[in-house]
Amino acid sequence: MKTVIHVFVGWLVVQALLSGHALSADPPQATLARGRADVDKVRGGIAFAPEKRMWTRIVGRVKVIDAHRLLFENGTEANLLWNMDAPDLEQKGMRGGSFYPAGREAADFLRKLIGDELVTFIGHREDKEGGHVRGACFVGERSLEIEMIRNGWAISDHEGMDPWEILARENKRGLWQGSFVVPGRWRKGERLAGE
């Protein structure tokens, strides 16, 4: 029996090598940690029709472009403006009677939040806005959207996120330490008095 098992295991190794799939003890995260973004399809919630249940998942290292956009190492740009809105880099806020670079501080917070960790994006690849895929992003199981809103560096754009904004506003975190223009209105040209 041992001989049969050894022959079968040997056959599996040869097949894996011939097909280009080396057997490895490395978990997928170890492969990703070496610098490759991984893209796959995952099934979503069972309450929805099958055609609405397929999601794209991208896992990899990212570069923070601004407080709501990430660039994956495979070139995919992910936009976090799905359930939140965050300031662009150029947007200013008012704190203690002086203007400050609100957009840059928000982007810095996101950069620190991610650190050197892998980011997981889950969204629909066909859900694009301005060439970016839109969806939810996580570090481990921590939602970047929730953390940005909870810490006051983004605002809710969906009623399910409102409780996090309420907490940030009441505790005067991030943007709520002073005054600012809602980012979507700022993009349309609205500015703080004196800006």
N, CA and C atoms as a LAMMPS dump frame, in Angstrom:
ITEM: TIMESTEP
0
ITEM: NUMBER OF ATOMS
585
ITEM: BOX BOUNDS ff ff ff
-5.0000000000000000e+02 5.0000000000000000e+02
-5.0000000000000000e+02 5.0000000000000000e+02
-5.0000000000000000e+02 5.0000000000000000e+02
ITEM: ATOMS id mol type element x y z
1 1 1 N 0.816 -1.2 0
2 1 2 C 0 0 0
3 1 3 C 0.86 1.265 0
4 2 1 N 1.98 1.223 0.807
5 2 2 C 2.869 2.385 0.853
6 2 3 C 3.438 2.692 -0.526
7 3 1 N 3.775 1.669 -1.288
8 3 2 C 4.333 1.862 -2.621
9 3 3 C 3.318 2.558 -3.52
10 4 1 N 2.074 2.165 -3.454
11 4 2 C 1.021 2.787 -4.27
12 4 3 C 0.893 4.262 -3.914
13 5 1 N 0.919 4.57 -2.623
14 5 2 C 0.802 5.975 -2.18
15 5 3 C 1.996 6.771 -2.668
16 6 1 N 3.216 6.222 -2.531
17 6 2 C 4.41 6.939 -2.993
18 6 3 C 4.365 7.189 -4.492
19 7 1 N 3.932 6.194 -5.261
20 7 2 C 3.827 6.349 -6.715
21 7 3 C 2.8 7.433 -7.039
22 8 1 N 1.657 7.432 -6.352
23 8 2 C 0.614 8.426 -6.599
24 8 3 C 1.101 9.835 -6.259
25 9 1 N 1.765 10.009 -5.118
26 9 2 C 2.304 11.319 -4.73
27 9 3 C 3.346 11.768 -5.749
28 10 1 N 4.206 10.849 -6.177
29 10 2 C 5.196 11.18 -7.196
30 10 3 C 4.54 11.634 -8.49
31 11 1 N 3.472 10.931 -8.892
32 11 2 C 2.733 11.304 -10.103
33 11 3 C 2.15 12.711 -9.957
34 12 1 N 1.577 13.041 -8.749
35 12 2 C 1.021 14.381 -8.511
36 12 3 C 2.081 15.465 -8.638
37 13 1 N 3.267 15.213 -8.09
38 13 2 C 4.358 16.191 -8.174
39 13 3 C 4.743 16.421 -9.625
40 14 1 N 4.909 15.35 -10.401
41 14 2 C 5.265 15.477 -11.819
42 14 3 C 4.188 16.252 -12.571
43 15 1 N 2.905 15.926 -12.321
44 15 2 C 1.807 16.633 -12.995
45 15 3 C 1.811 18.122 -12.652
46 16 1 N 2.072 18.431 -11.391
47 16 2 C 2.104 19.836 -10.976
48 16 3 C 3.237 20.577 -11.659
49 17 1 N 4.407 19.941 -11.729
50 17 2 C 5.547 20.581 -12.379
51 17 3 C 5.318 20.75 -13.87
52 18 1 N 4.742 19.746 -14.529
53 18 2 C 4.462 19.835 -15.962
54 18 3 C 3.425 20.899 -16.281
55 19 1 N 2.463 21.105 -15.371
56 19 2 C 1.421 22.1 -15.632
57 19 3 C 1.833 23.502 -15.201
58 20 1 N 3.038 23.637 -14.635
59 20 2 C 3.501 24.948 -14.214
60 20 3 C 3.021 25.345 -12.833
61 21 1 N 2.376 24.461 -12.125
62 21 2 C 1.9 24.746 -10.777
63 21 3 C 2.743 23.973 -9.78
64 22 1 N 3.793 24.576 -9.333
65 22 2 C 4.652 23.895 -8.363
66 22 3 C 3.904 23.741 -7.048
67 23 1 N 4.11 22.624 -6.408
68 23 2 C 3.515 22.43 -5.094
69 23 3 C 4.282 23.3 -4.114
70 24 1 N 3.572 24.013 -3.276
71 24 2 C 4.222 24.918 -2.346
72 24 3 C 3.491 24.897 -1.027
73 25 1 N 4.27 25.015 0.033
74 25 2 C 3.675 25.094 1.366
75 25 3 C 3.287 26.527 1.688
76 26 1 N 3.698 27.457 0.81
77 26 2 C 3.385 28.864 1.061
78 26 3 C 1.902 29.129 0.939
79 27 1 N 1.309 29.826 1.916
80 27 2 C -0.072 30.251 1.753
81 27 3 C -0.128 31.364 0.717
82 28 1 N -1.311 31.627 0.137
83 28 2 C -1.415 32.685 -0.875
84 28 3 C -0.864 34.026 -0.391
85 29 1 N -1.054 34.374 0.887
86 29 2 C -0.572 35.661 1.393
87 29 3 C 0.95 35.751 1.296
88 30 1 N 1.67 34.623 1.478
89 30 2 C 3.128 34.647 1.383
90 30 3 C 3.554 34.972 -0.044
91 31 1 N 2.849 34.423 -1.033
92 31 2 C 3.14 34.731 -2.431
93 31 3 C 2.881 36.211 -2.697
94 32 1 N 1.763 36.725 -2.183
95 32 2 C 1.431 38.126 -2.393
96 32 3 C 2.437 39.04 -1.722
97 33 1 N 2.94 38.638 -0.569
98 33 2 C 3.891 39.463 0.163
99 33 3 C 5.171 39.669 -0.636
100 34 1 N 5.422 38.79 -1.589
101 34 2 C 6.617 38.921 -2.414
102 34 3 C 6.389 39.855 -3.603
103 35 1 N 5.226 40.499 -3.682
104 35 2 C 5.054 41.55 -4.669
105 35 3 C 4.143 41.274 -5.84
106 36 1 N 3.168 40.385 -5.718
107 36 2 C 2.271 40.108 -6.835
108 36 3 C 0.846 40.354 -6.391
109 37 1 N 0.084 41.114 -7.184
110 37 2 C -1.335 41.298 -6.878
111 37 3 C -2.097 40.088 -7.389
112 38 1 N -3.058 39.652 -6.628
113 38 2 C -3.845 38.477 -6.996
114 38 3 C -5.271 38.933 -7.289
115 39 1 N -5.844 38.452 -8.387
116 39 2 C -7.204 38.805 -8.781
117 39 3 C -7.995 37.522 -8.95
118 40 1 N -9.179 37.453 -8.335
119 40 2 C -10.046 36.302 -8.533
120 40 3 C -11.501 36.724 -8.411
121 41 1 N -12.391 35.792 -8.682
122 41 2 C -13.829 36.018 -8.565
123 41 3 C -14.318 35.308 -7.314
124 42 1 N -15.235 35.945 -6.59
125 42 2 C -15.819 35.331 -5.396
126 42 3 C -17.331 35.492 -5.45
127 43 1 N -18.022 34.514 -4.873
128 43 2 C -19.489 34.582 -4.82
129 43 3 C -19.9 35.478 -3.67
130 44 1 N -20.923 36.286 -3.91
131 44 2 C -21.439 37.186 -2.889
132 44 3 C -22.621 36.595 -2.144
133 45 1 N -23.472 37.465 -1.632
134 45 2 C -24.604 37.079 -0.801
135 45 3 C -25.605 36.182 -1.506
136 46 1 N -26.124 35.21 -0.787
137 46 2 C -27.044 34.234 -1.372
138 46 3 C -28.443 34.798 -1.587
139 47 1 N -28.738 35.979 -1.042
140 47 2 C -30.063 36.566 -1.195
141 47 3 C -30.279 37.166 -2.584
142 48 1 N -29.198 37.301 -3.36
143 48 2 C -29.302 37.954 -4.657
144 48 3 C -29.288 36.939 -5.794
145 49 1 N -29.784 37.367 -6.945
146 49 2 C -29.782 36.517 -8.141
147 49 3 C -28.345 36.147 -8.49
148 50 1 N -28.13 34.942 -9.042
149 50 2 C -26.759 34.485 -9.344
150 50 3 C -25.942 35.478 -10.161
151 51 1 N -26.553 36.145 -11.133
152 51 2 C -25.79 37.091 -11.96
153 51 3 C -25.347 38.328 -11.175
154 52 1 N -25.962 38.583 -10.024
155 52 2 C -25.598 39.729 -9.181
156 52 3 C -24.639 39.331 -8.061
157 53 1 N -24.309 38.039 -7.99
158 53 2 C -23.532 37.56 -6.851
159 53 3 C -22.035 37.453 -7.093
160 54 1 N -21.564 37.661 -8.301
161 54 2 C -20.131 37.51 -8.563
162 54 3 C -19.407 38.836 -8.345
163 55 1 N -18.377 38.772 -7.54
164 55 2 C -17.574 39.936 -7.196
165 55 3 C -16.13 39.678 -7.612
166 56 1 N -15.416 40.753 -7.858
167 56 2 C -13.986 40.656 -8.133
168 56 3 C -13.244 40.982 -6.848
169 57 1 N -12.245 40.157 -6.551
170 57 2 C -11.404 40.411 -5.381
171 57 3 C -9.982 40.626 -5.878
172 58 1 N -9.37 41.7 -5.415
173 58 2 C -7.969 41.983 -5.729
174 58 3 C -7.251 42.091 -4.386
175 59 1 N -6.152 41.391 -4.253
176 59 2 C -5.358 41.443 -3.03
177 59 3 C -3.933 41.804 -3.415
178 60 1 N -3.396 42.809 -2.761
179 60 2 C -2.014 43.188 -3.049
180 60 3 C -1.594 44.429 -2.305
181 61 1 N -0.412 44.86 -2.597
182 61 2 C 0.121 46.086 -2.011
183 61 3 C -0.407 47.266 -2.825
184 62 1 N -0.564 48.392 -2.158
185 62 2 C -1.115 49.565 -2.836
186 62 3 C -0.278 50.802 -2.562
187 63 1 N -0.477 51.768 -3.434
188 63 2 C 0.048 53.117 -3.229
189 63 3 C -1.181 53.995 -2.999
190 64 1 N -1.144 54.831 -1.972
191 64 2 C -2.25 55.746 -1.694
192 64 3 C -2.094 56.951 -2.606
193 65 1 N -3.085 57.177 -3.469
194 65 2 C -3.071 58.327 -4.374
195 65 3 C -3.609 59.544 -3.641
196 66 1 N -4.743 59.378 -2.982
197 66 2 C -5.333 60.419 -2.142
198 66 3 C -6.228 59.725 -1.117
199 67 1 N -7.071 60.454 -0.425
200 67 2 C -7.854 59.88 0.671
201 67 3 C -8.959 58.937 0.217
202 68 1 N -9.142 58.779 -1.086
203 68 2 C -10.183 57.862 -1.573
204 68 3 C -9.769 57.026 -2.775
205 69 1 N -8.496 57.078 -3.177
206 69 2 C -8.048 56.275 -4.319
207 69 3 C -6.75 55.531 -3.986
208 70 1 N -6.74 54.247 -4.367
209 70 2 C -5.577 53.39 -4.156
210 70 3 C -5.14 52.814 -5.489
211 71 1 N -3.845 52.671 -5.684
212 71 2 C -3.305 52.069 -6.902
213 71 3 C -2.655 50.744 -6.522
214 72 1 N -3.248 49.628 -7.02
215 72 2 C -2.68 48.306 -6.773
216 72 3 C -1.464 48.105 -7.663
217 73 1 N -0.578 47.218 -7.241
218 73 2 C 0.655 46.967 -7.974
219 73 3 C 0.413 46.401 -9.368
220 74 1 N -0.797 45.865 -9.639
221 74 2 C -1.092 45.359 -10.987
222 74 3 C -1.656 46.463 -11.884
223 75 1 N -1.688 47.703 -11.378
224 75 2 C -2.153 48.842 -12.172
225 75 3 C -3.617 49.186 -11.987
226 76 1 N -4.375 48.403 -11.225
227 76 2 C -5.787 48.692 -10.985
228 76 3 C -5.913 49.839 -9.988
229 77 1 N -6.706 50.829 -10.35
230 77 2 C -6.976 51.937 -9.447
231 77 3 C -8.347 51.714 -8.816
232 78 1 N -8.376 51.643 -7.504
233 78 2 C -9.621 51.412 -6.764
234 78 3 C -10.067 52.702 -6.108
235 79 1 N -11.361 52.996 -6.245
236 79 2 C -11.939 54.204 -5.671
237 79 3 C -12.806 53.806 -4.486
238 80 1 N -12.522 54.364 -3.315
239 80 2 C -13.279 54.053 -2.103
240 80 3 C -14.585 54.837 -2.019
241 81 1 N -14.875 55.67 -3.004
242 81 2 C -16.103 56.478 -2.975
243 81 3 C -17.294 55.611 -3.34
244 82 1 N -17.58 54.668 -2.495
245 82 2 C -18.7 53.761 -2.704
246 82 3 C -19.736 54.011 -1.634
247 83 1 N -19.313 54.073 -0.385
248 83 2 C -20.2 54.37 0.742
249 83 3 C -19.686 55.548 1.557
250 84 1 N -18.683 56.227 1.038
251 84 2 C -18.072 57.346 1.735
252 84 3 C -17.64 58.391 0.73
253 85 1 N -17.295 59.551 1.227
254 85 2 C -16.674 60.585 0.402
255 85 3 C -15.55 61.172 1.226
256 86 1 N -14.422 61.432 0.59
257 86 2 C -13.245 61.962 1.274
258 86 3 C -12.651 63.074 0.428
259 87 1 N -11.951 64.002 1.06
260 87 2 C -11.416 65.154 0.326
261 87 3 C -10.308 64.78 -0.655
262 88 1 N -10.234 65.558 -1.739
263 88 2 C -9.126 65.457 -2.68
264 88 3 C -7.895 66.089 -2.03
265 89 1 N -6.714 65.816 -2.573
266 89 2 C -5.472 66.314 -1.977
267 89 3 C -5.449 67.833 -1.82
268 90 1 N -6.02 68.556 -2.766
269 90 2 C -5.949 70.017 -2.761
270 90 3 C -6.955 70.667 -1.815
271 91 1 N -7.909 69.899 -1.298
272 91 2 C -8.964 70.497 -0.473
273 91 3 C -8.419 70.952 0.876
274 92 1 N -8.863 72.144 1.275
275 92 2 C -8.474 72.706 2.566
276 92 3 C -9.639 72.653 3.532
277 93 1 N -9.316 72.704 4.799
278 93 2 C -10.302 72.823 5.857
279 93 3 C -9.899 73.987 6.74
280 94 1 N -10.75 74.315 7.699
281 94 2 C -10.457 75.411 8.63
282 94 3 C -10.424 74.82 10.03
283 95 1 N -9.332 75.116 10.753
284 95 2 C -9.187 74.608 12.113
285 95 3 C -8.509 75.697 12.939
286 96 1 N -9.137 76.081 14.05
287 96 2 C -8.55 77.109 14.906
288 96 3 C -8.366 78.44 14.197
289 97 1 N -9.251 78.751 13.253
290 97 2 C -9.181 80.027 12.535
291 97 3 C -8.19 80.063 11.386
292 98 1 N -7.525 78.951 11.11
293 98 2 C -6.546 78.906 10.02
294 98 3 C -6.868 77.763 9.063
295 99 1 N -6.505 77.972 7.8
296 99 2 C -6.655 76.91 6.818
297 99 3 C -5.589 75.844 7.052
298 100 1 N -5.924 74.605 6.768
299 100 2 C -4.958 73.514 6.85
300 100 3 C -5.225 72.571 5.674
301 101 1 N -4.229 71.756 5.282
302 101 2 C -4.386 70.864 4.122
303 101 3 C -5.204 69.617 4.471
304 102 1 N -6.516 69.751 4.538
305 102 2 C -7.403 68.655 4.953
306 102 3 C -7.245 67.426 4.067
307 103 1 N -7.175 67.62 2.762
308 103 2 C -7.041 66.487 1.841
309 103 3 C -5.746 65.736 2.032
310 104 1 N -4.668 66.461 2.276
311 104 2 C -3.367 65.804 2.495
312 104 3 C -3.353 65.059 3.831
313 105 1 N -3.943 65.658 4.869
314 105 2 C -3.991 64.984 6.167
315 105 3 C -4.864 63.73 6.098
316 106 1 N -5.95 63.796 5.337
317 106 2 C -6.808 62.616 5.17
318 106 3 C -6.05 61.508 4.445
319 107 1 N -5.307 61.861 3.398
320 107 2 C -4.512 60.867 2.657
321 107 3 C -3.418 60.286 3.548
322 108 1 N -2.789 61.131 4.371
323 108 2 C -1.758 60.639 5.291
324 108 3 C -2.35 59.649 6.291
325 109 1 N -3.572 59.934 6.772
326 109 2 C -4.22 59.012 7.698
327 109 3 C -4.451 57.657 7.022
328 110 1 N -4.938 57.672 5.778
329 110 2 C -5.178 56.428 5.044
330 110 3 C -3.87 55.664 4.845
331 111 1 N -2.804 56.394 4.521
332 111 2 C -1.492 55.768 4.322
333 111 3 C -1.027 55.07 5.607
334 112 1 N -1.191 55.737 6.745
335 112 2 C -0.805 55.143 8.032
336 112 3 C -1.712 53.967 8.39
337 113 1 N -2.98 54.082 8.063
338 113 2 C -3.944 53.019 8.341
339 113 3 C -3.549 51.724 7.612
340 114 1 N -3.081 51.867 6.378
341 114 2 C -2.686 50.709 5.572
342 114 3 C -1.29 50.231 5.95
343 115 1 N -0.386 51.17 6.181
344 115 2 C 0.993 50.801 6.492
345 115 3 C 1.591 49.982 5.367
346 116 1 N 2.223 48.867 5.718
347 116 2 C 2.834 47.995 4.721
348 116 3 C 2.01 46.722 4.535
349 117 1 N 0.745 46.786 4.922
350 117 2 C -0.127 45.61 4.863
351 117 3 C -0.708 45.414 3.463
352 118 1 N -1.145 44.191 3.193
353 118 2 C -1.859 43.897 1.957
354 118 3 C -3.274 44.455 2.061
355 119 1 N -3.798 44.931 0.957
356 119 2 C -5.161 45.452 0.889
357 119 3 C -5.996 44.5 0.047
358 120 1 N -7.219 44.238 0.496
359 120 2 C -8.169 43.432 -0.267
360 120 3 C -9.285 44.329 -0.756
361 121 1 N -9.479 44.364 -2.059
362 121 2 C -10.586 45.085 -2.697
363 121 3 C -11.635 44.056 -3.08
364 122 1 N -12.902 44.343 -2.794
365 122 2 C -14.001 43.504 -3.258
366 122 3 C -15.039 44.425 -3.894
367 123 1 N -15.295 44.212 -5.169
368 123 2 C -16.252 45.047 -5.889
369 123 3 C -16.586 44.427 -7.224
370 124 1 N -17.372 45.133 -8.01
371 124 2 C -17.721 44.688 -9.358
372 124 3 C -16.788 45.397 -10.33
373 125 1 N -16.046 44.636 -11.123
374 125 2 C -15.113 45.268 -12.075
375 125 3 C -15.85 46.163 -13.063
376 126 1 N -17.107 45.826 -13.349
377 126 2 C -17.856 46.659 -14.3
378 126 3 C -18.407 47.918 -13.638
379 127 1 N -18.306 48.029 -12.318
380 127 2 C -18.768 49.215 -11.599
381 127 3 C -17.636 50.224 -11.595
382 128 1 N -17.559 50.977 -12.68
383 128 2 C -16.46 51.925 -12.841
384 128 3 C -16.982 53.34 -12.863
385 129 1 N -16.169 54.228 -12.335
386 129 2 C -16.471 55.651 -12.355
387 129 3 C -15.168 56.354 -12.67
388 130 1 N -15.101 57.003 -13.81
389 130 2 C -13.881 57.703 -14.177
390 130 3 C -12.691 56.78 -14.381
391 131 1 N -12.921 55.531 -14.777
392 131 2 C -11.831 54.601 -15.024
393 131 3 C -11.37 53.836 -13.795
394 132 1 N -11.928 54.12 -12.638
395 132 2 C -11.543 53.422 -11.41
396 132 3 C -12.597 52.38 -11.083
397 133 1 N -12.16 51.243 -10.548
398 133 2 C -13.143 50.293 -10.031
399 133 3 C -13.562 50.792 -8.653
400 134 1 N -14.841 50.57 -8.322
401 134 2 C -15.354 51.021 -7.024
402 134 3 C -15.764 49.814 -6.209
403 135 1 N -15.479 49.88 -4.932
404 135 2 C -15.849 48.78 -4.063
405 135 3 C -15.314 48.994 -2.667
406 136 1 N -15.36 47.958 -1.87
407 136 2 C -14.91 48.02 -0.487
408 136 3 C -13.456 47.548 -0.402
409 137 1 N -12.681 48.172 0.465
410 137 2 C -11.29 47.785 0.669
411 137 3 C -11.056 47.486 2.143
412 138 1 N -10.226 46.482 2.371
413 138 2 C -9.946 46.014 3.725
414 138 3 C -8.455 45.81 3.93
415 139 1 N -8.012 46.009 5.163
416 139 2 C -6.704 45.551 5.629
417 139 3 C -7.044 44.488 6.654
418 140 1 N -6.715 43.25 6.337
419 140 2 C -7.212 42.149 7.157
420 140 3 C -8.727 42.157 7.029
421 141 1 N -9.431 42.244 8.146
422 141 2 C -10.893 42.343 8.115
423 141 3 C -11.378 43.731 8.503
424 142 1 N -10.447 44.69 8.574
425 142 2 C -10.804 46.075 8.91
426 142 3 C -11.183 46.837 7.651
427 143 1 N -12.38 47.398 7.623
428 143 2 C -12.857 48.172 6.482
429 143 3 C -12.187 49.54 6.459
430 144 1 N -11.526 49.859 5.337
431 144 2 C -10.893 51.172 5.21
432 144 3 C -11.943 52.278 5.188
433 145 1 N -13.085 52.01 4.56
434 145 2 C -14.158 53.008 4.516
435 145 3 C -14.65 53.347 5.923
436 146 1 N -14.949 52.33 6.708
437 146 2 C -15.441 52.568 8.067
438 146 3 C -14.398 53.307 8.883
439 147 1 N -13.139 52.897 8.788
440 147 2 C -12.088 53.547 9.58
441 147 3 C -11.89 55.001 9.165
442 148 1 N -11.993 55.288 7.867
443 148 2 C -11.862 56.679 7.41
444 148 3 C -13.006 57.522 7.966
445 149 1 N -14.225 57.004 7.939
446 149 2 C -15.376 57.749 8.46
447 149 3 C -15.316 57.841 9.979
448 150 1 N -15.04 56.729 10.644
449 150 2 C -15.004 56.685 12.109
450 150 3 C -13.963 57.637 12.686
451 151 1 N -12.871 57.818 11.96
452 151 2 C -11.81 58.711 12.415
453 151 3 C -11.955 60.13 11.87
454 152 1 N -13.05 60.38 11.146
455 152 2 C -13.369 61.734 10.714
456 152 3 C -12.686 62.225 9.463
457 153 1 N -12.003 61.36 8.721
458 153 2 C -11.308 61.798 7.516
459 153 3 C -12.112 61.541 6.247
460 154 1 N -13.334 61.061 6.409
461 154 2 C -14.272 60.885 5.295
462 154 3 C -15.663 61.059 5.882
463 155 1 N -16.63 61.295 5.003
464 155 2 C -18.016 61.426 5.442
465 155 3 C -18.846 60.292 4.853
466 156 1 N -19.954 59.997 5.499
467 156 2 C -20.844 58.937 5.046
468 156 3 C -21.519 59.321 3.737
469 157 1 N -21.614 58.352 2.846
470 157 2 C -22.339 58.542 1.593
471 157 3 C -23.39 57.436 1.455
472 158 1 N -23.719 56.802 2.586
473 158 2 C -24.71 55.738 2.624
474 158 3 C -25.224 55.662 4.055
475 159 1 N -26.531 55.523 4.218
476 159 2 C -27.091 55.558 5.573
477 159 3 C -26.524 54.475 6.485
478 160 1 N -26.039 53.386 5.92
479 160 2 C -25.427 52.342 6.73
480 160 3 C -24.12 52.787 7.372
481 161 1 N -23.527 53.862 6.839
482 161 2 C -22.274 54.391 7.39
483 161 3 C -22.51 55.564 8.337
484 162 1 N -23.743 56.059 8.396
485 162 2 C -24.043 57.225 9.228
486 162 3 C -23.638 57.074 10.693
487 163 1 N -23.841 55.915 11.326
488 163 2 C -23.435 55.814 12.741
489 163 3 C -21.953 56.125 12.958
490 164 1 N -21.093 55.72 12.011
491 164 2 C -19.665 56.003 12.154
492 164 3 C -19.403 57.498 12.037
493 165 1 N -20.139 58.179 11.122
494 165 2 C -19.968 59.625 10.997
495 165 3 C -20.45 60.339 12.256
496 166 1 N -21.556 59.885 12.822
497 166 2 C -22.074 60.496 14.049
498 166 3 C -21.022 60.419 15.153
499 167 1 N -20.397 59.254 15.312
500 167 2 C -19.356 59.096 16.337
501 167 3 C -18.186 60.047 16.093
502 168 1 N -17.738 60.148 14.843
503 168 2 C -16.61 61.031 14.514
504 168 3 C -16.967 62.492 14.769
505 169 1 N -18.157 62.881 14.337
506 169 2 C -18.59 64.275 14.502
507 169 3 C -18.711 64.631 15.978
508 170 1 N -19.349 63.76 16.778
509 170 2 C -19.542 64.048 18.201
510 170 3 C -18.229 64.048 18.975
511 171 1 N -17.246 63.293 18.491
512 171 2 C -15.945 63.251 19.16
513 171 3 C -14.914 64.171 18.518
514 172 1 N -15.364 64.969 17.548
515 172 2 C -14.531 65.972 16.859
516 172 3 C -13.216 65.378 16.333
517 173 1 N -13.358 64.309 15.577
518 173 2 C -12.197 63.665 14.978
519 173 3 C -11.982 64.144 13.549
520 174 1 N -10.744 64.175 13.115
521 174 2 C -10.412 64.475 11.728
522 174 3 C -10.985 65.792 11.247
523 175 1 N -11.728 65.741 10.139
524 175 2 C -12.331 66.938 9.553
525 175 3 C -13.251 67.668 10.525
526 176 1 N -13.83 66.928 11.465
527 176 2 C -14.812 67.492 12.397
528 176 3 C -14.167 68.338 13.492
529 177 1 N -12.84 68.481 13.482
530 177 2 C -12.158 69.372 14.427
531 177 3 C -12.366 70.832 14.051
532 178 1 N -12.863 71.066 12.857
533 178 2 C -13.077 72.428 12.377
534 178 3 C -14.206 72.447 11.374
535 179 1 N -14.037 73.236 10.317
536 179 2 C -15.069 73.314 9.282
537 179 3 C -14.464 72.916 7.934
538 180 1 N -15.349 72.452 7.044
539 180 2 C -14.917 72.014 5.721
540 180 3 C -16.133 72.006 4.811
541 181 1 N -15.877 71.974 3.529
542 181 2 C -16.931 71.835 2.532
543 181 3 C -17.069 70.346 2.24
544 182 1 N -18.305 69.86 2.13
545 182 2 C -18.53 68.461 1.766
546 182 3 C -17.731 68.188 0.483
547 183 1 N -16.895 67.143 0.449
548 183 2 C -16.01 66.927 -0.705
549 183 3 C -16.69 66.961 -2.073
550 184 1 N -17.871 66.365 -2.206
551 184 2 C -18.568 66.399 -3.494
552 184 3 C -18.915 67.82 -3.924
553 185 1 N -19.275 68.656 -2.972
554 185 2 C -19.574 70.069 -3.283
555 185 3 C -18.295 70.837 -3.598
556 186 1 N -17.199 70.473 -2.892
557 186 2 C -15.911 71.118 -3.149
558 186 3 C -15.472 70.843 -4.588
559 187 1 N -15.683 69.619 -5.053
560 187 2 C -15.312 69.271 -6.433
561 187 3 C -16.119 70.067 -7.452
562 188 1 N -17.308 70.518 -7.051
563 188 2 C -18.148 71.313 -7.949
564 188 3 C -17.858 72.805 -7.834
565 189 1 N -16.88 73.184 -6.992
566 189 2 C -16.447 74.581 -6.935
567 189 3 C -16.789 75.323 -5.64
568 190 1 N -17.529 74.727 -4.721
569 190 2 C -17.852 75.407 -3.468
570 190 3 C -16.604 75.456 -2.589
571 191 1 N -16.378 76.589 -1.933
572 191 2 C -15.188 76.778 -1.091
573 191 3 C -15.585 77.401 0.248
574 192 1 N -14.713 77.253 1.228
575 192 2 C -14.891 77.928 2.514
576 192 3 C -14.71 79.422 2.316
577 193 1 N -15.351 80.225 3.129
578 193 2 C -15.188 81.683 3.045
579 193 3 C -13.711 82.032 3.241
580 194 1 N -13.191 82.852 2.349
581 194 2 C -11.8 83.283 2.435
582 194 3 C -10.805 82.376 1.738
583 195 1 N -11.285 81.256 1.234
584 195 2 C -10.371 80.32 0.562
585 195 3 C -10.085 80.777 -0.867
